[in-house]
Amino acid sequence: MLLKTFGWSFAVTALGLVAAALYGGWTAFSLVAILSVLEISLSFDNAVVNAGILKKMNAFWQKIFLTVGILIAVFGMRLVFPVVIVAVSAQLGPTEAVDLALTDKDRYQQLVTDAHPSIAAFGGMFLLMIFLDFIFEDRDIKWLAWLERPLAKLGKVDMLSACIALIVLLISTVTFGTHAHQHGGAHADKAETVLLAGIAGLITYMIVGGLSGHFENKLEEEEEREHEEEEAAARTGKPKSAVKLVGKAAFFMFLYLEVLDASFSFDGVIGAFAITNDIVLMALGLGIGAMYVRSLTVYLVRQGTLDDCVYLEHGAHYAIGALAVILLVTIQYEINEIVTGLIGVVLIGTSFWSSVRRNKRLAQAEADSEGTKAASLA
């Protein structure tokens, strides 16, 4: 099971490290290994959230996620995306941007750093909406009940998530604009761009998340109707229509997963510049890390880990909330990537530990109940 799920990840790791060693010797080898670990630590919460969505999809779409999805994740977000940032921010053509990335690495790093406020605003808003929609939803299972119960009551107010997200964006933009104008520098005239990028992140979440949710709901309604028809008339219903809906639902959930992965990868791509500004080494290291995130997602689904560890999804969403806040703070202030990674690991680790304790409690209660029944019968 382990080799089947992580086989491609192991193979890509070996090839990537060999390619790094051939490209730049043992120094490059070490940098790629560090970048791989950075990507995995920053994206573990991504894998948990992905697993919650992926378990609703059939084997075909899970395979698409691991094949087509990984091409988008590795080549799109970890290789093409940084080049696109430079091309747009510096108003260069794609060829010129690639040439700059390969020949003038310091200038390339500076252009990506200059574009960071807009990237952070877009990714921060997208992730913040995911977190807010999660905590404002009334769930049967609550991890931090003292916090989640009142928030679930507040969540009955329509559009509350969007309102809070926009308020946070306005505060971030005004603070950033004021600070930038006071101190001058490269970001002095970028407050408007940050605001637009944040709004774009919000709109992207609403469109992609809304469509995936819509088709998922239609799929559930169709399945319920078919089940009722089977019970009432002992027939199969409308299999062709159902298959079509499954395709649409799965497609939009797949699209949602890719946008989600893109938002998670922002901090990894930006954080990679703290380790190296070589685009080849970045692509190798972050690509290897992305492969493990994909494999870990499928492993969590197939092992049923989310069903056993009921608080794991809560921990992942709290980590998303922390990452969203960190991204919005980094519009103006620098935060070390180690801090970002540790916060996610601690929150998910704590939720896992809480899940294990809960399972032990339930098992003990069940054993005590069985013991009481046996004693009464005796």
C-alpha positions as CSV (number, residue, x, y, z in Angstrom):
1,M,0.0,0.0,0.0
2,L,2.8,2.4,1.0
3,L,4.9,1.7,-2.1
4,K,1.9,1.8,-4.4
5,T,0.8,5.2,-3.1
6,F,4.3,6.8,-2.7
7,G,6.1,4.9,-5.5
8,W,6.0,7.8,-8.0
9,S,7.1,10.2,-5.2
10,F,10.1,8.0,-4.4
11,A,11.0,7.8,-8.1
12,V,10.7,11.5,-8.7
13,T,12.8,12.2,-5.5
14,A,15.6,10.0,-6.8
15,L,15.5,11.5,-10.3
16,G,15.3,15.1,-8.9
17,L,18.2,14.7,-6.5
18,V,20.4,13.1,-9.2
19,A,19.5,15.9,-11.6
20,A,20.4,18.5,-8.9
21,A,23.7,16.8,-8.3
22,L,24.5,16.8,-12.0
23,Y,23.4,20.4,-12.3
24,G,25.2,21.9,-9.4
25,G,27.0,19.3,-7.4
26,W,26.5,18.5,-3.7
27,T,25.5,22.0,-2.9
28,A,22.6,21.9,-5.3
29,F,21.7,18.4,-4.0
30,S,21.4,19.7,-0.5
31,L,19.4,22.8,-1.5
32,V,16.9,20.6,-3.4
33,A,16.5,18.3,-0.4
34,I,15.9,21.3,1.9
35,L,13.3,22.7,-0.5
36,S,11.5,19.4,-0.6
37,V,11.2,19.3,3.2
38,L,10.1,22.9,3.2
39,E,7.3,22.3,0.7
40,I,6.0,19.2,2.6
41,S,6.0,20.9,5.9
42,L,4.2,24.0,4.5
43,S,1.7,21.9,2.6
44,F,0.7,19.1,5.0
45,D,-2.5,20.9,5.9
46,N,-3.1,21.2,2.2
47,A,-3.0,17.3,1.9
48,V,-5.5,16.9,4.8
49,V,-8.0,19.4,3.2
50,N,-7.5,17.8,-0.2
51,A,-8.2,14.4,1.2
52,G,-11.5,15.6,2.6
53,I,-12.5,16.6,-1.0
54,L,-10.9,13.8,-2.8
55,K,-12.6,11.1,-0.8
56,K,-15.9,12.2,-2.5
57,M,-14.5,11.5,-6.0
58,N,-14.3,8.1,-7.7
59,A,-11.1,6.2,-8.6
60,F,-10.9,7.8,-12.1
61,W,-10.9,11.3,-10.8
62,Q,-8.4,10.4,-8.0
63,K,-6.1,9.1,-10.8
64,I,-6.6,12.4,-12.8
65,F,-5.7,14.3,-9.6
66,L,-2.5,12.3,-9.4
67,T,-1.5,12.6,-13.1
68,V,-2.9,15.8,-14.7
69,G,-3.1,17.5,-11.3
70,I,0.5,16.9,-10.5
71,L,1.6,18.3,-13.9
72,I,-0.4,21.4,-13.1
73,A,1.0,21.6,-9.6
74,V,4.7,20.9,-10.4
75,F,5.1,22.6,-13.8
76,G,2.3,25.1,-13.5
77,M,2.7,26.5,-10.0
78,R,6.3,25.6,-9.2
79,L,8.0,26.4,-12.5
80,V,5.7,28.5,-14.8
81,F,4.0,30.6,-12.0
82,P,7.2,32.3,-10.8
83,V,8.1,33.2,-14.4
84,V,4.6,34.5,-15.1
85,I,4.9,36.7,-12.0
86,V,8.1,38.3,-13.3
87,A,6.7,38.6,-16.8
88,V,3.6,40.5,-15.6
89,S,5.2,42.6,-12.9
90,A,8.2,43.6,-15.1
91,Q,6.1,43.8,-18.3
92,L,8.3,41.3,-20.1
93,G,7.6,38.7,-22.7
94,P,7.6,35.0,-21.6
95,T,10.9,34.3,-23.4
96,E,12.6,37.4,-21.7
97,A,11.3,36.3,-18.3
98,V,12.7,32.8,-18.7
99,D,16.0,34.2,-19.9
100,L,16.1,36.6,-16.9
101,A,15.3,33.7,-14.5
102,L,18.3,31.7,-15.9
103,T,20.8,34.5,-16.5
104,D,20.1,37.2,-13.9
105,K,18.9,35.4,-10.8
106,D,19.3,38.4,-8.4
107,R,17.2,40.6,-10.6
108,Y,14.6,37.8,-11.0
109,Q,14.4,37.3,-7.2
110,Q,13.9,41.1,-6.8
111,L,11.0,41.2,-9.2
112,V,9.3,38.3,-7.5
113,T,9.9,39.9,-4.1
114,D,8.3,43.1,-5.4
115,A,5.3,41.2,-6.6
116,H,4.9,39.4,-3.2
117,P,2.3,41.8,-1.7
118,S,-0.2,41.1,-4.5
119,I,0.5,37.4,-4.4
120,A,0.0,37.3,-0.7
121,A,-3.3,39.3,-0.9
122,F,-4.7,36.9,-3.5
123,G,-3.7,33.7,-1.7
124,G,-4.5,35.1,1.7
125,M,-8.0,36.0,0.8
126,F,-8.7,32.7,-0.9
127,L,-7.5,30.7,2.1
128,L,-9.2,33.0,4.6
129,M,-12.5,32.4,2.9
130,I,-12.0,28.6,3.2
131,F,-11.2,29.0,6.9
132,L,-14.2,31.3,7.6
133,D,-16.7,29.1,5.8
134,F,-15.5,26.1,7.8
135,I,-15.7,27.7,11.2
136,F,-19.0,29.3,10.6
137,E,-20.6,26.0,9.6
138,D,-22.6,24.1,12.3
139,R,-21.0,20.6,12.5
140,D,-22.0,17.6,14.4
141,I,-18.4,17.0,15.6
142,K,-16.7,19.9,17.2
143,W,-13.0,20.0,18.2
144,L,-12.8,23.3,20.2
145,A,-16.5,23.3,21.2
146,W,-16.1,26.4,23.4
147,L,-15.1,28.4,20.2
148,E,-17.0,26.5,17.5
149,R,-20.4,26.6,19.0
150,P,-20.8,30.4,19.2
151,L,-19.1,30.8,15.8
152,A,-21.6,28.3,14.3
153,K,-24.5,30.5,15.6
154,L,-22.9,33.6,14.1
155,G,-22.6,31.7,10.8
156,K,-26.3,31.8,10.3
157,V,-25.9,35.4,9.3
158,D,-25.8,35.5,5.4
159,M,-22.5,36.5,3.7
160,L,-20.7,36.9,7.1
161,S,-17.6,35.2,5.8
162,A,-17.3,37.6,2.8
163,C,-17.9,40.6,5.0
164,I,-15.2,39.7,7.5
165,A,-12.8,38.8,4.7
166,L,-13.3,42.2,3.0
167,I,-12.9,44.1,6.3
168,V,-9.6,42.2,6.9
169,L,-8.5,43.0,3.3
170,L,-9.3,46.7,3.7
171,I,-7.4,46.9,7.0
172,S,-4.4,45.1,5.4
173,T,-4.5,47.4,2.4
174,V,-4.8,50.6,4.3
175,T,-2.1,49.6,6.8
176,F,0.2,48.6,3.9
177,G,-0.5,51.8,1.9
178,T,0.1,54.0,4.9
179,H,3.4,52.2,5.9
180,A,4.6,52.2,2.3
181,H,4.0,55.9,1.7
182,Q,5.7,56.8,5.0
183,H,8.8,54.8,4.3
184,G,8.8,55.0,0.5
185,G,10.5,52.2,-1.5
186,A,9.3,49.9,-4.2
187,H,5.8,49.3,-2.7
188,A,4.8,52.9,-2.3
189,D,2.3,52.9,-5.1
190,K,1.0,49.3,-4.8
191,A,-1.8,49.6,-2.3
192,E,-4.4,49.7,-5.1
193,T,-2.8,46.6,-6.7
194,V,-2.9,44.7,-3.4
195,L,-6.6,45.6,-2.9
196,L,-7.5,44.4,-6.5
197,A,-5.5,41.2,-6.0
198,G,-7.3,40.5,-2.7
199,I,-10.7,41.0,-4.3
200,A,-9.6,38.7,-7.2
201,G,-8.8,36.0,-4.6
202,L,-12.3,36.4,-3.0
203,I,-14.0,36.3,-6.4
204,T,-12.0,33.2,-7.4
205,Y,-13.0,31.4,-4.2
206,M,-16.7,32.3,-4.7
207,I,-16.8,31.2,-8.4
208,V,-14.8,27.9,-8.1
209,G,-16.1,27.0,-4.6
210,G,-19.6,27.9,-5.5
211,L,-19.6,25.8,-8.7
212,S,-18.1,22.8,-7.0
213,G,-20.6,23.1,-4.1
214,H,-23.5,23.5,-6.5
215,F,-22.7,20.4,-8.5
216,E,-21.9,18.4,-5.4
217,N,-25.3,19.2,-4.0
218,K,-27.0,18.3,-7.3
219,L,-25.1,15.0,-7.2
220,E,-26.4,14.2,-3.7
221,E,-30.0,15.1,-4.6
222,E,-29.8,12.9,-7.7
223,E,-28.4,10.0,-5.6
224,E,-31.2,10.4,-3.0
225,R,-33.9,10.5,-5.7
226,E,-32.5,7.4,-7.4
227,H,-32.4,5.6,-4.0
228,E,-36.1,6.5,-3.3
229,E,-37.1,5.3,-6.8
230,E,-35.3,2.0,-6.3
231,E,-37.1,1.4,-3.1
232,A,-40.5,2.5,-4.4
233,A,-40.5,0.9,-7.9
234,A,-37.5,-1.5,-7.7
235,R,-35.8,0.1,-10.7
236,T,-32.4,1.9,-11.2
237,G,-33.6,5.4,-12.0
238,K,-31.6,7.4,-14.5
239,P,-28.1,6.1,-14.7
240,K,-27.0,8.3,-17.7
241,S,-28.1,11.5,-16.0
242,A,-26.4,10.5,-12.8
243,V,-23.1,9.7,-14.6
244,K,-23.2,13.1,-16.2
245,L,-23.7,14.8,-12.9
246,V,-20.9,12.8,-11.3
247,G,-18.6,14.1,-14.2
248,K,-19.6,17.7,-13.6
249,A,-19.3,17.5,-9.9
250,A,-16.0,15.8,-10.0
251,F,-14.7,18.3,-12.6
252,F,-15.5,21.3,-10.5
253,M,-14.2,19.7,-7.4
254,F,-11.0,18.9,-9.3
255,L,-10.8,22.6,-10.4
256,Y,-11.4,23.7,-6.8
257,L,-8.5,21.4,-5.7
258,E,-6.2,22.9,-8.2
259,V,-7.0,26.5,-7.2
260,L,-6.6,25.5,-3.5
261,D,-3.2,24.0,-4.3
262,A,-2.2,27.1,-6.1
263,S,-3.1,29.2,-3.0
264,F,-1.1,26.9,-0.8
265,S,1.9,27.0,-3.1
266,F,2.3,30.8,-2.9
267,D,4.1,30.7,0.4
268,G,6.2,27.8,-0.7
269,V,7.3,29.5,-3.9
270,I,8.0,32.8,-2.2
271,G,9.7,31.1,0.8
272,A,12.0,29.2,-1.5
273,F,13.8,32.4,-2.4
274,A,15.1,32.4,1.2
275,I,17.0,29.3,0.3
276,T,17.9,29.8,-3.4
277,N,17.1,32.1,-6.3
278,D,18.0,29.4,-8.9
279,I,14.7,28.7,-10.8
280,V,15.9,25.1,-11.8
281,L,16.7,24.1,-8.2
282,M,13.4,25.7,-7.0
283,A,11.4,23.7,-9.5
284,L,13.2,20.5,-8.6
285,G,12.8,20.9,-4.8
286,L,9.2,22.2,-4.8
287,G,8.2,19.7,-7.4
288,I,9.5,16.8,-5.3
289,G,7.6,18.2,-2.3
290,A,4.4,18.6,-4.3
291,M,4.6,14.9,-5.3
292,Y,4.6,13.9,-1.6
293,V,1.7,16.2,-0.9
294,R,-0.3,14.5,-3.7
295,S,0.7,11.0,-2.5
296,L,-0.1,11.8,1.1
297,T,-3.5,13.1,0.1
298,V,-4.4,9.8,-1.6
299,Y,-2.9,7.8,1.3
300,L,-5.2,9.6,3.8
301,V,-8.2,8.8,1.6
302,R,-7.4,5.2,1.1
303,Q,-6.5,4.5,4.7
304,G,-9.6,6.2,5.9
305,T,-7.5,8.4,8.2
306,L,-10.0,11.3,8.2
307,D,-12.8,8.9,9.3
308,D,-10.7,7.6,12.2
309,C,-9.2,11.0,13.2
310,V,-12.3,13.2,13.2
311,Y,-10.5,16.3,14.4
312,L,-7.8,16.2,11.7
313,E,-9.8,18.2,9.3
314,H,-10.5,20.8,12.0
315,G,-6.8,21.1,12.7
316,A,-6.0,21.5,9.0
317,H,-8.6,24.3,8.6
318,Y,-7.2,26.1,11.6
319,A,-3.8,25.8,10.0
320,I,-5.3,27.3,6.8
321,G,-6.6,30.2,8.9
322,A,-3.2,30.8,10.4
323,L,-1.5,30.6,6.9
324,A,-4.1,33.1,5.5
325,V,-3.3,35.6,8.4
326,I,0.4,35.0,7.9
327,L,0.1,35.7,4.1
328,L,-1.8,38.9,4.8
329,V,0.7,40.0,7.4
330,T,3.6,39.4,5.0
331,I,2.1,42.0,2.7
332,Q,3.9,44.4,5.0
333,Y,6.1,42.4,7.4
334,E,8.5,39.5,6.8
335,I,7.8,36.2,8.6
336,N,10.2,33.3,8.6
337,E,9.0,30.2,6.7
338,I,10.0,28.0,9.6
339,V,7.4,29.7,11.7
340,T,4.8,29.2,9.0
341,G,5.5,25.5,8.7
342,L,5.7,24.9,12.5
343,I,2.3,26.5,13.1
344,G,0.6,24.2,10.6
345,V,2.4,21.1,11.9
346,V,1.6,21.9,15.6
347,L,-2.1,22.5,14.9
348,I,-2.5,19.3,12.8
349,G,-0.4,17.3,15.3
350,T,-2.6,18.6,18.2
351,S,-5.8,17.7,16.3
352,F,-4.4,14.2,15.6
353,W,-3.6,13.7,19.3
354,S,-7.0,14.9,20.3
355,S,-8.6,12.5,17.8
356,V,-6.6,9.6,19.2
357,R,-7.6,10.5,22.8
358,R,-11.3,10.7,21.7
359,N,-11.1,7.3,20.1
360,K,-9.6,5.8,23.3
361,R,-12.3,7.4,25.4
362,L,-15.1,6.0,23.2
363,A,-13.5,2.5,23.1
364,Q,-13.2,2.6,26.9
365,A,-16.8,3.7,27.3
366,E,-17.9,1.0,25.0
367,A,-15.9,-1.6,26.9
368,D,-17.3,-0.4,30.2
369,S,-20.8,-0.6,28.7
370,E,-20.3,-4.1,27.5
371,G,-18.9,-5.1,30.9
372,T,-21.9,-3.6,32.7
373,K,-24.3,-5.6,30.4
374,A,-22.4,-8.8,31.0
375,A,-22.5,-8.3,34.7
376,S,-26.2,-7.6,34.7
377,L,-26.9,-10.7,32.6
378,A,-24.8,-12.8,35.0
